[in-house]
Amino acid sequence: MKRLARLMGCMALGCAAMGAHAQNGSSVRIIVPFAAGGPNDVVARLAAQYIAEPLGKTVIVENKPGATGAIGSQLAADAKPDGNTLLLASSSTMMAPIILKSVRFDPVKDFAPIDLIALDENLLVVHPSVPAKTVQELIDLARAKPGDLNYSTSGQGSSYHLGTELFSSQTGIQMTHVPYKGTAPAVFGLLAGEVQVQFQAVSQAKQHIAAGKVRPLGIASSTRHDDYPDLPTIAEAANLPGFEFATWMGLFAPAGTPEPELAKLREALHKATQHPEFQASLKELGMRPVSEDPQAITARISQDLEKWGTLVQTKGLQMQ
């Protein structure tokens, strides 16, 4: 817990990770396209702490929230491809083009994958005032009172929005969407009882579950989580074979970044993610360390675009 407390303290103060032996005074900035306080921000600051030394540079995290991550992602796509501007991307940010017609960047063509860092799986949680104790009981409740249950997300078109719409579609229920401006405000909305239901990342939910402020019903993954071995997957609890959505996070550079620079970044990030304390910090947050080569990351993004693009078209979720 001390390790996590140090990290959260640094995050709260907006700390930058400083290279102990900066070679030339230059710096690397990691753009986080979401507000401070969410899982993406935490992962970015954790990575910044550990890649600074092998890169020999100062590493600074900049939060550029807005438009489901599209604003910060576009800034990164338009940045000079010299290896000094990176994007802490996630499954949510890469889905922005299928949600927002105004988005200009192409998730596959405009970015060079460095590596994935973490997988943050999502729990279906409810406010304690909700009488449902299981996934099926929640479904039955929602069917009995269509639209009466409100669910919060980090924004219109976010991965949480799409994931909840997928759940609603496959179970035949109707809930009312209440979008917030970021992950942290969406969580606070549930804690305050402004909404009753949320898909919440394990990293966000852990402390609130322990305090009895939310009740977990199931996990949206293919297997049960090590921290909650008695909690069923939604696929098994609601008889929804293949139902799954999790938030992956990783570092990307603008397309056109020279391969030697990408190689340096990949080596630095690999050293970071293999560090025992780095992995312990992720696990303490409830995340799973994950790594993939660039080809596998590109394939993952393409599969996500196809999967969620079909849902967006079917449900009419695209916005201007």
N, C-alpha and C positions, 0 to 999 in steps of 0.2 A: 504493500500500500504506500510506503514511503516513495517508491519509484514513481508511482502514478501521481501522487500528490505533487512531486517536484515538476512533473510534466504539466499537470493542470495549472500549477502556479505560474509556470513560464508562459503558458498559453494565455492566461488571464492578463498578464502584464504585456503581452504582445512581444515577447522576447524574440530576438533573432539568434540563429545559431552562428557562432563565430569560429572561423577557422583559426586554429591556434598558430598556424604558421602560414598565413596568407602569402602566396608567392609574389603577387603583383598588384595587390590592392583591389583587384576586381572582385565582383560579387555575383552570386547566382540568386535569382529570385524565383520563388515557387508561388505561382498564382493559384489561390484557392477560390473557385467561383461561387463560394457560399459564405455566409456570415460566420464570424468567429463563434466557437462554442460547440459546433457540431462534429460528428465523426471525421469528416474530411479535413477539417481544421486540425484536429488532434493528430491525425496520421501525418499530415504535412509537416507539422512542427516536430514530431518525433523523427521523421526522415531527415529533416533539416539538421537536427542535432548530430546525426550520425554520418551524413555525407560530407559535412564541412571539412573535416580533417583529411580524408583521402583526396578530396578535390583541391585542398589547399586554398580555399576561398571562403569568404563570408557568405552565408546562406540566409536569405531573408524571406519570410513568408508574408505575402500580401493578400488580404481578403478583398475580392471584387465580386460581391454577390449581385444577383438580379437575373430575372428572366430564366428561371430554372437552370441556372448555371451558364447560360449562353453568353452573358456579357463578359465574364472572366475568361471563358473559353475562347471567345473571339479575340480578345486582347492577346492571348497566348498564340493563337494561330497567326495573328498579324505581326508578331514580334520578330525581330531580327533572328534568323536561324544560326546563332553562333554558340549555342549551348549554355547561354547565361540567363535564359528565360525558360522556365518549365511550367507545366500545368499539372496540378494534382487533380487528375480526372477520375470520374467514377462512372458507373453504369448509368447513373442519372444524367450527368452532363452530356454523355455521348448520345443520349436519346433526344436531346433538345431539337435537332433538325426534323424529327418526325412529328413533333408536337407544335413547334412554332414555324409558321411559314416564313417569317422574317429572318430566320437564322441563315447566315451565309456560309458558315464553315461546314466542311465535310469531315465527319469523324474518322474516316479511313484515309482520305487523300491529304488532309491538311495537318496531320500529326504523325510524328515518328515515335512509336512505343519505345520506352526505356525498359520498364518492367512493372509488373503488378507488385503490390505490397501486402494488401490485406483483403480478406473477405469478411464482411460484417453481415451476418445473417439476421433475418427479421423475425421478430416475435409478434404474434397477434395478441394484443393486450387490451384490457378494458378497465374503465374506472370502477372502483370498488362498489359503486352504487348500482352497477349493472348486475342483475340477478344471475346471468349466465355463468356457469362454472366450467363449461366445456365448449369446444368449437361448435358442436352440433346444437347445443342449447342456444348459442348466440344466433346461429342460422335460424332456428325455430322462432326465436324472439323477433328477429328482423322480418321474417315472413309474416308473422302475425301483425306487425305494425310497420308496413312499408313506409320508408322515408323518415320514421320517427327517430331512428338512431343516427347520430352525427359522427363522422370520422374526420380526423385531422390529418393533414399532410404538410410537408415542407413547401408546398406550392403547386399550382396548377401545372400538370404535365410532369411532375417529378416521378421518380421511380416508385415512390410510395403511393402516389395517385394511381399510376398504372397498375401496380400490384394489387391495390384494393379493388380497383375496377375489374381486374381479372378474377379475383376472389368472388366478387358480387355476381359477375357474369356466370361463372361456373356453378354457383350455388343457387342462382335464381333469386337473389335478394336485392333489395333496394335500400341504400343508406344515403344520407345527405353529406356531400363533400364540403368541408370547411378548410380552405387552403390558408396557410399562414406564410409569413415571410421568413422562412428558414426552419431548420430542423428543431432548434432549441425552442422557439416560440410555439411550434406545434406540440412539443412535449409538454410545455407549461400549460397549454390549453387543455390537454387531457388531465393533467394533475389538478387543475382548477375546476374540473367538471364542466367546462364549456362544451366539450365533446365527450362522447362515451367510448369510442373505439379508435384504435390506431394500430397500424403496423409500425413497430418501433424496433430500431436496431438493438441488438443485444448490448452493444456498448453504451447505449443510452438508457436501456431499460434496467440494467442490473441493480443499480443503487435504489431505484424506485420500487422494484420488486422486493428487495430486501427490507425496505421500509414499509411495505404493505400499502404503497400509494397507488399501485396498479396491480392487476391480476393477469398473469399470462395464461393463455388458453392453448396455444400451439405455436409451432415454429415452421416458417415457410422455407424449408430446406428438404433435401432428399434423405437426410439422416438426422437423428436426434443430436442435440448439442451436448457436449461434454459437461457443461455447467448445469444443464437441466435434463438429466437422463430420463426422468420420469415424465417429461413433457412430450406429448406425441407430435409428430409432424402433422401439418394440416392435411397432407395427402392421405394419411392413414386415419386421422380423426374424422374427416368429412367425406371419405371415400372419393378423393379427387386425385387419381393416379397422375403423377408427373407435375402436380402443382408445386411450383418452386420459384422464388425470386429472392436474391440476395444482392447486397451492394458490394461490388468490387471497387477497389481503389488502386491507382497506380500513377506513375510519373510518365509524362509525355513531353516531347520537345516539338517545336514547330517543324513542319515538313521542310526538307532542304538542309537541315542541320548536318554538317559534315560527319561522315561515318567515324573518323577518329574521335570527334567530340562525343558522339553517341557511345562509343566504346568506353571512354573514360567515365561517362555518367553511369553506364551499366555496371562497370566494375565497382564504382563507389557505392552504388545502391545495393549491389550484391553483397559487398562487405558489410554494409549496414544491416541488411535483413538477415544475415547469418549470425550477427552478434547475439550472444545469449541474452543480454539485457534488453535488446531490441525486441526479440521474440517474446521474452517474458512480459514486456510492457504491453504488447498486442494481446497476449493471452489474458493478462490481467483486465484488459478492457472488454474481453469476451470475443475478440476477433481471432480469426485464423490466419496465420502467415501464409502467403501464397506467392508463387513466382511462375512466370510463363515467358517463353521466348517471344520475340516480336511477331512471328508468323501466327502463333497460337492466339496472341492478343487480338490481332487483326481479325482472325476467324471468329473469335468470341464476339467482337463488336458487330460483325456482319450478321451473326446469328441473332444477336439481341435486336438489331434493327429490323430483321424480318419478323421475329416473334412479336415485338411490341408494335411494329408498324401495322400489322394485321389487326391488333386490338384497337389501335387508334382509329383506323378506318372504319371498323365495324361499329364502334361506339360513338363515332363522330367527335373525337376529342381534340382534333387539331385546332389551333388558334392562330390568329394573325401575328 
